Amino acid sequence: MIDPELESFKTGIDLRGYAAGQGYHLDPKNSWRGTSVMRHPATNDKVIIKRGLDGHYVYFSVRDDRDNGSIIDFVQFRQRLSLGAVRKELRPWIGQPPVPVPIFPSLPKTEKDRVKVEMAYAEMRDVIDRHPYLERERALPGALLALDRFAGRVRMDDRGNAVFPHFDAQGLSGYEIKNKGFTGFASGGIKALWLSHELPDDNRLVVTESAIDALSHAVLFPDNRARYASIGGKPNPQQPELIRAAIARMPVSSEIVSAMDADADGGKLAEIVRRAVELSGRHDLRFTVQEPFGHNDWNDQLRARPLPFFPIARRFLRSLKAVMPPDTSYAEKHYRISELARLWGLGRETVRLLVKDDPGVIKIRMGRKKAHTIYSVPESAASRIHTRLLNAA
């Protein structure tokens, strides 16, 4: 039989407020909609607080698997009180808290499976600089993961897997699990969107198929005003609306980039993004399509880059009196006109006209009077030109 007073404690007292009264502080960096993470500065205890579909505030401690449950368990575990003493402790907290505490926004109710997902995710640690699999197998540098843009958006489990959290309107919904030869998803989780952090002066949203593709794109095309989202493969019925919502959150006059794989399925996904832009009702936004150049996905393109050869390249190009661009594009893979013509299915003269005035293309003057020009097109320039072709079609 339900005890009315105990039930009122579980539903009527915001556990976050009570915890704050016991010295816990909200950790906003690791909290999101539906989840509040709180820490105690003296004991280093870390608890995650949610609200079940029955309205009960529930918690679990990251430090101790035995420490979880309702506000009653929270009090008993910390103060070692009898149930009668817990009643006396909590009665003053019904209604107005007896001590000053912060005002917290309403905590949305959460399904039970989500709590299990949160508990498993909370046991994983943030990757703050390097991840062996991502660095060795995927060529993703530790410096990228250390950026504020991606802080807390990649974790590592106890098996060394790379873990990418997915978020929907209710908060954490699940997570992708990646390692060499292995791809999985959280048991009981729901695929939503992997998202980078959003900053107020962003002007680009890059939508990719996977989180690894999004990180690869960030390496290939650095942009400190770009935010990233990925769908984790084949979309489910909920994801188009999540994409629309992410688009709707973009600042005025932003660019929405569909950066899917260079295949038929990627084309279908690009159409989903294009439709989401239309449904956002935002006529100030600009939609573009960008595909990997010469490869199926962005990580393939990243891993195909040759190691830098700066000193040799500089000496060689200077000896030929080449016109060099003011960047490091000479350290990338380069293409000749004939190679691009074959890849793009265009005539050589058409390709020459497309690339000749691009500022990233290296022009090598040959012959005694330097009348003959050889065009060496860096991969970044070729990708940029190819993207213009896609969006002009």
C-alpha positions as CSV (number, residue, x, y, z in Angstrom):
1,M,0.0,0.0,0.0
2,I,1.3,3.4,-0.9
3,D,2.3,5.7,2.0
4,P,0.9,9.1,1.0
5,E,3.6,11.0,3.0
6,L,6.5,9.1,1.5
7,E,4.9,9.5,-2.0
8,S,4.7,13.3,-1.4
9,F,8.4,13.4,-0.5
10,K,9.3,11.5,-3.8
11,T,7.2,13.7,-6.0
12,G,6.8,17.0,-4.2
13,I,10.4,17.7,-3.2
14,D,12.8,18.7,-6.0
15,L,15.8,16.5,-5.2
16,R,18.1,19.0,-6.8
17,G,17.0,21.6,-4.3
18,Y,17.4,19.3,-1.4
19,A,20.9,18.3,-2.7
20,A,21.8,21.9,-3.0
21,G,20.8,22.4,0.6
22,Q,23.3,19.7,1.5
23,G,26.1,21.5,-0.3
24,Y,25.9,20.0,-3.8
25,H,26.4,22.2,-6.8
26,L,24.9,21.9,-10.3
27,D,27.5,20.9,-13.0
28,P,26.0,22.8,-16.0
29,K,28.6,21.6,-18.4
30,N,27.6,17.9,-18.0
31,S,23.9,18.5,-17.5
32,W,21.3,18.7,-20.3
33,R,17.5,18.6,-20.7
34,G,16.1,15.9,-18.5
35,T,19.4,15.4,-16.6
36,S,21.0,17.3,-13.8
37,V,24.5,16.4,-12.7
38,M,25.4,17.7,-9.2
39,R,28.7,17.5,-7.4
40,H,29.7,17.9,-3.7
41,P,32.9,20.0,-3.5
42,A,34.0,18.4,-0.2
43,T,33.3,14.7,-0.7
44,N,33.8,14.8,-4.5
45,D,30.5,12.8,-4.8
46,K,28.8,13.1,-8.2
47,V,25.1,12.3,-8.6
48,I,22.8,12.3,-11.6
49,I,19.2,13.4,-11.0
50,K,16.3,12.7,-13.2
51,R,12.5,12.5,-13.0
52,G,10.6,9.3,-13.8
53,L,7.3,9.0,-15.7
54,D,5.6,8.5,-12.3
55,G,6.8,12.0,-11.2
56,H,9.4,10.6,-8.7
57,Y,12.7,12.4,-8.5
58,V,15.4,9.7,-8.7
59,Y,19.2,9.8,-8.6
60,F,22.2,7.5,-8.9
61,S,25.8,8.1,-7.8
62,V,28.6,7.8,-10.2
63,R,30.9,6.8,-7.4
64,D,29.0,4.0,-5.8
65,D,26.6,1.5,-7.6
66,R,24.7,0.9,-4.3
67,D,23.8,4.6,-4.0
68,N,20.7,5.2,-6.0
69,G,16.9,5.6,-5.7
70,S,14.5,8.3,-4.5
71,I,15.1,11.2,-2.2
72,I,14.4,8.8,0.7
73,D,17.4,6.7,-0.3
74,F,19.5,9.8,-0.9
75,V,18.9,10.9,2.8
76,Q,19.3,7.4,4.3
77,F,22.5,6.6,2.4
78,R,24.2,9.9,3.5
79,Q,22.9,10.4,7.0
80,R,22.2,6.8,8.0
81,L,18.8,7.7,9.4
82,S,15.8,5.5,10.2
83,L,12.7,5.9,8.1
84,G,11.0,7.8,11.0
85,A,14.0,10.2,11.2
86,V,13.9,10.6,7.4
87,R,10.2,11.8,7.7
88,K,11.2,14.4,10.2
89,E,14.1,15.5,7.9
90,L,12.0,15.9,4.8
91,R,8.7,17.3,6.2
92,P,10.1,20.9,6.2
93,W,11.0,20.6,2.5
94,I,7.4,20.1,1.4
95,G,6.4,23.4,-0.3
96,Q,8.9,26.2,0.4
97,P,12.5,24.9,1.1
98,P,13.6,25.7,4.7
99,V,16.9,27.1,3.5
100,P,17.8,29.3,0.5
101,V,18.5,27.1,-2.6
102,P,18.8,27.9,-6.3
103,I,15.7,27.9,-8.4
104,F,15.9,25.1,-10.9
105,P,13.9,24.8,-14.2
106,S,11.3,22.1,-14.4
107,L,12.9,18.6,-14.9
108,P,11.1,16.7,-17.7
109,K,9.9,13.2,-16.9
110,T,12.1,10.4,-18.3
111,E,11.4,6.8,-19.3
112,K,12.9,4.0,-17.2
113,D,15.2,2.8,-20.1
114,R,16.7,6.2,-20.4
115,V,17.7,6.1,-16.8
116,K,19.6,2.8,-17.5
117,V,21.2,4.5,-20.5
118,E,22.3,7.4,-18.3
119,M,23.7,5.1,-15.7
120,A,25.8,3.3,-18.2
121,Y,26.9,6.5,-19.9
122,A,27.9,8.1,-16.6
123,E,30.4,5.4,-15.9
124,M,32.4,6.3,-19.0
125,R,35.0,9.0,-19.0
126,D,35.3,12.0,-21.3
127,V,38.0,11.9,-23.9
128,I,39.8,15.2,-23.3
129,D,42.7,14.9,-25.7
130,R,43.5,11.5,-27.2
131,H,41.7,8.3,-28.0
132,P,43.8,5.4,-29.3
133,Y,41.3,4.1,-31.8
134,L,40.3,7.5,-33.1
135,E,43.9,8.6,-33.4
136,R,45.5,5.4,-34.8
137,E,42.7,4.0,-36.9
138,R,40.7,7.1,-37.8
139,A,43.5,9.7,-38.1
140,L,41.6,12.1,-35.7
141,P,44.1,14.1,-33.7
142,G,43.9,14.6,-30.0
143,A,44.0,18.4,-30.4
144,L,40.6,18.2,-32.1
145,L,39.0,16.4,-29.2
146,A,40.4,18.9,-26.8
147,L,38.5,21.8,-28.5
148,D,35.6,23.3,-26.5
149,R,33.4,22.6,-29.5
150,F,33.7,18.8,-28.8
151,A,34.2,18.8,-25.0
152,G,32.2,15.9,-23.5
153,R,30.9,14.8,-26.9
154,V,33.3,11.7,-27.1
155,R,33.7,9.3,-24.3
156,M,35.6,6.0,-23.7
157,D,34.1,2.9,-22.0
158,D,36.0,0.3,-20.0
159,R,36.7,-1.7,-23.2
160,G,38.4,1.3,-24.9
161,N,35.5,1.9,-27.3
162,A,34.8,5.4,-28.6
163,V,31.3,6.4,-27.5
164,F,29.3,9.2,-29.1
165,P,26.2,10.4,-27.2
166,H,22.9,11.0,-29.0
167,F,20.5,13.7,-27.9
168,D,16.8,14.4,-28.6
169,A,14.3,16.9,-27.1
170,Q,14.3,15.0,-23.8
171,G,18.1,14.9,-23.4
172,L,20.5,11.9,-23.7
173,S,18.7,9.2,-25.7
174,G,21.5,6.7,-26.4
175,Y,25.0,6.5,-27.7
176,E,27.0,5.0,-30.7
177,I,29.8,2.7,-29.8
178,K,32.8,2.4,-32.3
179,N,36.0,0.5,-32.4
180,K,38.1,-1.4,-34.9
181,G,35.7,-3.8,-36.7
182,F,32.9,-3.0,-34.3
183,T,29.8,-0.7,-34.3
184,G,27.1,-0.8,-31.7
185,F,24.4,1.3,-30.0
186,A,23.3,1.6,-26.4
187,S,21.0,-1.2,-25.2
188,G,17.6,0.3,-24.6
189,G,18.7,3.6,-26.2
190,I,17.1,5.5,-29.1
191,K,19.0,6.9,-32.0
192,A,18.7,10.7,-32.2
193,L,21.5,13.1,-33.2
194,W,25.1,13.3,-32.1
195,L,25.7,17.1,-31.6
196,S,28.7,19.3,-31.1
197,H,28.4,22.2,-28.7
198,E,26.5,25.2,-30.1
199,L,28.0,28.7,-29.8
200,P,26.1,32.0,-30.2
201,D,28.2,33.3,-33.2
202,D,28.0,30.1,-35.3
203,N,27.1,30.5,-38.9
204,R,27.3,26.9,-40.3
205,L,25.7,23.6,-39.5
206,V,27.4,20.6,-41.0
207,V,25.2,17.5,-41.0
208,T,27.0,14.1,-41.6
209,E,26.1,10.5,-41.5
210,S,28.4,9.6,-38.5
211,A,30.1,11.4,-35.7
212,I,33.5,10.2,-37.0
213,D,32.6,11.8,-40.4
214,A,31.7,15.0,-38.6
215,L,35.0,15.1,-36.7
216,S,36.9,14.2,-40.0
217,H,35.1,17.1,-41.7
218,A,36.3,19.4,-38.9
219,V,39.9,18.4,-39.5
220,L,39.6,18.7,-43.3
221,F,37.8,22.0,-43.3
222,P,38.6,23.8,-40.0
223,D,36.0,26.4,-39.1
224,N,35.6,27.8,-35.6
225,R,32.1,29.0,-36.4
226,A,30.7,25.6,-37.6
227,R,28.6,23.3,-35.4
228,Y,28.1,19.7,-36.3
229,A,25.4,17.1,-36.2
230,S,25.3,13.4,-37.3
231,I,22.5,10.9,-37.6
232,G,24.4,7.7,-37.1
233,G,23.5,5.9,-40.3
234,K,20.1,5.1,-41.7
235,P,17.5,7.6,-40.3
236,N,14.6,6.6,-38.1
237,P,11.2,8.4,-38.3
238,Q,12.1,10.8,-35.4
239,Q,15.4,12.1,-36.8
240,P,14.1,14.5,-39.6
241,E,12.3,16.5,-36.9
242,L,15.4,16.6,-34.8
243,I,17.4,17.9,-37.8
244,R,14.7,20.5,-38.4
245,A,15.0,21.6,-34.8
246,A,18.8,21.8,-35.0
247,I,18.4,23.9,-38.2
248,A,15.9,26.2,-36.5
249,R,18.3,27.0,-33.7
250,M,20.9,28.4,-36.1
251,P,21.7,32.1,-36.0
252,V,20.4,34.4,-38.8
253,S,21.8,34.0,-42.3
254,S,23.6,30.7,-41.5
255,E,24.6,28.0,-44.0
256,I,23.3,24.5,-43.7
257,V,25.6,21.9,-45.2
258,S,24.6,18.4,-46.1
259,A,27.9,16.5,-46.0
260,M,26.8,12.9,-46.5
261,D,28.7,10.1,-48.2
262,A,29.3,10.2,-51.9
263,D,26.8,7.4,-52.8
264,A,23.1,7.0,-53.6
265,D,22.2,6.7,-49.9
266,G,24.1,9.9,-49.2
267,G,22.0,11.6,-51.9
268,K,18.8,10.5,-50.1
269,L,20.0,11.8,-46.8
270,A,20.9,15.1,-48.4
271,E,17.3,15.4,-49.6
272,I,16.1,14.8,-46.0
273,V,18.3,17.7,-44.8
274,R,17.1,19.9,-47.7
275,R,13.5,19.2,-46.7
276,A,14.3,19.9,-43.1
277,V,15.6,23.4,-44.1
278,E,12.3,24.0,-46.0
279,L,10.2,22.9,-43.0
280,S,12.1,25.2,-40.7
281,G,10.5,28.1,-42.4
282,R,13.8,30.0,-42.3
283,H,14.1,31.8,-45.6
284,D,17.4,33.5,-44.4
285,L,19.2,30.2,-44.4
286,R,21.4,28.9,-47.3
287,F,21.5,25.2,-48.1
288,T,24.4,23.5,-49.8
289,V,25.5,20.0,-50.5
290,Q,29.1,18.9,-50.0
291,E,30.4,15.4,-50.8
292,P,33.8,13.7,-50.1
293,F,36.1,14.2,-53.1
294,G,37.6,11.0,-54.5
295,H,36.4,8.9,-51.6
296,N,33.2,7.5,-50.2
297,D,33.2,9.3,-46.8
298,W,35.0,12.1,-45.0
299,N,37.1,9.7,-42.9
300,D,38.3,7.9,-46.0
301,Q,39.3,11.2,-47.4
302,L,41.1,12.2,-44.2
303,R,43.0,9.0,-43.9
304,A,44.1,9.2,-47.5
305,R,46.0,12.4,-47.0
306,P,49.8,12.0,-47.3
307,L,52.1,12.9,-44.5
308,P,53.4,16.4,-44.8
309,F,56.5,17.0,-46.8
310,F,56.9,20.7,-46.2
311,P,60.7,21.2,-46.6
312,I,61.0,19.1,-49.8
313,A,57.9,20.5,-51.3
314,R,59.0,24.1,-50.7
315,R,62.5,23.5,-52.3
316,F,61.1,21.7,-55.3
317,L,58.3,24.2,-56.1
318,R,60.6,27.1,-55.7
319,S,63.1,25.5,-58.0
320,L,60.4,25.4,-60.7
321,K,59.4,29.0,-59.9
322,A,55.9,27.9,-59.1
323,V,53.2,30.4,-58.1
324,M,52.4,29.1,-54.5
325,P,49.3,29.8,-52.5
326,P,49.7,31.5,-49.1
327,D,48.6,28.4,-47.1
328,T,49.8,24.8,-46.6
329,S,47.9,23.2,-49.4
330,Y,51.1,21.9,-50.9
331,A,51.2,19.3,-48.2
332,E,47.9,17.7,-49.4
333,K,47.3,15.2,-52.1
334,H,47.3,16.9,-55.5
335,Y,45.4,16.2,-58.8
336,R,46.2,16.9,-62.4
337,I,43.7,18.1,-64.9
338,S,43.4,14.7,-66.5
339,E,42.7,13.0,-63.1
340,L,39.9,15.4,-62.3
341,A,38.4,15.1,-65.8
342,R,38.2,11.3,-65.3
343,L,36.7,11.6,-61.7
344,W,34.2,14.2,-62.7
345,G,33.2,12.8,-66.1
346,L,34.1,16.2,-67.8
347,G,36.3,17.2,-70.6
348,R,39.9,18.3,-69.8
349,E,39.4,21.8,-71.1
350,T,36.2,22.2,-69.1
351,V,38.1,21.2,-66.0
352,R,41.0,23.5,-66.8
353,L,38.5,26.4,-67.1
354,L,37.0,25.5,-63.7
355,V,40.3,25.4,-61.8
356,K,42.5,27.9,-63.5
357,D,41.3,30.9,-61.5
358,D,40.9,29.2,-58.1
359,P,43.3,30.8,-55.6
360,G,44.3,27.5,-54.1
361,V,45.5,25.9,-57.4
362,I,49.3,25.8,-57.9
363,K,50.4,26.9,-61.4
364,I,53.8,25.6,-62.6
365,R,55.2,27.5,-65.5
366,M,57.2,25.3,-67.9
367,G,59.3,25.7,-71.0
368,R,62.0,28.2,-71.9
369,K,59.6,31.1,-72.1
370,K,57.3,29.8,-69.3
371,A,54.4,29.7,-71.8
372,H,53.2,26.2,-70.8
373,T,51.3,25.8,-67.5
374,I,50.8,22.7,-65.4
375,Y,48.0,22.9,-62.9
376,S,48.4,21.1,-59.6
377,V,45.1,21.1,-57.7
378,P,45.2,20.4,-53.9
379,E,42.5,18.1,-52.6
380,S,41.0,21.0,-50.6
381,A,40.7,23.2,-53.8
382,A,39.3,20.2,-55.8
383,S,36.7,19.5,-53.1
384,R,35.7,23.2,-53.0
385,I,35.3,23.3,-56.8
386,H,33.4,20.0,-56.8
387,T,31.0,21.3,-54.2
388,R,30.3,24.4,-56.4
389,L,29.5,22.0,-59.2
390,L,27.1,19.9,-57.0
391,N,25.2,23.0,-55.9
392,A,25.1,24.5,-59.4
393,A,23.5,21.4,-60.9
